[in-house]
């Protein structure tokens, strides 16, 4: 009997706290957390690496330099 009375008392206390807004529960879906954007350097860019490799294999002609 004492356990039942204690359970009813706790339940009533929780209901009062929820209605008063002292400890509001979040309602509805949780907001989606977007992952933070990763900072990538030029060494992660395949186009940049391909261009570096091309420049390394074919050095510029000295005759193509602007005067």
Secondary structure as GFF3:
##gff-version 3
##sequence-region A 1 67
A	DSSP	alpha_helix	2	20	.	.	.	ID=ss1
A	DSSP	three_ten_helix	42	44	.	.	.	ID=ss2
A	DSSP	alpha_helix	46	57	.	.	.	ID=ss3
A	DSSP	three_ten_helix	62	64	.	.	.	ID=ss4
###
